[in-house]
Amino acid sequence: MLAIVRRMSLILLVGVAIAGCGLQKQSRLGPDDLRFAAFYGDFLARSGVTAKDGAAPGTELTSAGLDTLFIRHGLDQKTFDARLQAYSRDPVLWRKVLQEVRLNLQKNQK
């Protein structure tokens, strides 16, 4: 009887460890998501949205400025649109991207 309990405990422990590893992999953002988060944070910062003093946005981002941000972050319009569609279908992923954006903005403000 004790041997059966030990085996069941071992099986349960291994199952939990495997499930935990799977959850860790799912919680990581992919390279496209990380690029999008960096782009979005940069976009917000340049748009004046992140001003600490609550001041109105400084300058309006021009089309050329937006193109520069796309290039800087290795994005193009097709990838950008594809990521937006993916986020609209997966709110959990979108929340993770926004959390990454927040972390990026906090790092840049220090």
N, C-alpha and C positions, 0 to 999 in steps of 0.2 A: 504494500500500500504506500509506504514512504517513497519507494522508487517511482511510483506513478506520479505522486505529487511533485517530486523533483523534476521529472521529465516535463510535466505540464508547466511548471514554473520556468524551466529553461526555454520551452517553446514560446511561452508568453513573453519572456524577456527578449528573445530574439525577434519576435514579431513586433514588439514595441520599438526596438532599435531600428528595424527596417522601416517601419512606418515613420519614425522620426526623421530618418535620413531622407525619405521621400518628401516629407513636408518642408524640410530645409531647401531642397532643390526647387520646389514649387514657389517658395517665397522669394527667390532671387529673380531680379529683373534681367532680361536678356540685353544684349548689346544695343539693339534698336531702341529698347525702352530707356536705357541709360542715356543714349544720345538724345532722345526726345526730351527726357527730363532736364538734361543740361541745356538744351535749346530753349525749352519753355521757361526755365529759371532765368536764363540770360535775357529772353524776350521781356519777361516781367520786370527785371531790373532796369533794362534800357527804356522801358515804357514809363518808368517812374512809379510803378505800382508798389514797390517795396520801400518807398521813402519812410524812414523812421519817424520823422517829425510830422507825418500826416499831410505834408504839403501836396499840392496838386502835381500831377505828372509834369516833368520838365519839358521834354520835347516829344513830338509825335514821331514814331518810327516810320520812316519812308519805305517805299518799295525796295529801293537800293539797299537800305539798312537791313531789311528783312532778308534779302538775297544774301547779304554778307553773313548774317546769322546762320542761314541754311548751309552755306559753304563751310563756315567755321566749325559747325557741329556735324559735318558729313551727312547732311540730309538733303533730299530733293523733294519736290512737291508730291511725287508719287509715293515715296516712303512716308512722308508726313501724313498724307491722306489715308494711307493704309493703316498707320498707327491710330489715327483718330477713329477709324471704323472699328478696329480691334478694341479700343477702349470703350466705345459705345456699346459693344456686345459683352464686355467683361468689366463690370463696375469694380470688382475686387482688384483687378490689375490696374485700373485707372487710379484707385485709391493708393496703391503702392507707388505708382509713378508720381502722384502728387506728394507723397511722403518724401520721396527722393528729391523732388523739386524743393521742398521745404528745407531739407538737410543742406542742399547745395546753396540756397539763399542764406541760410544761417552761417555757413562756412565763409561765404563771400562778405558778409557784414562784419566779420571779426577782424 
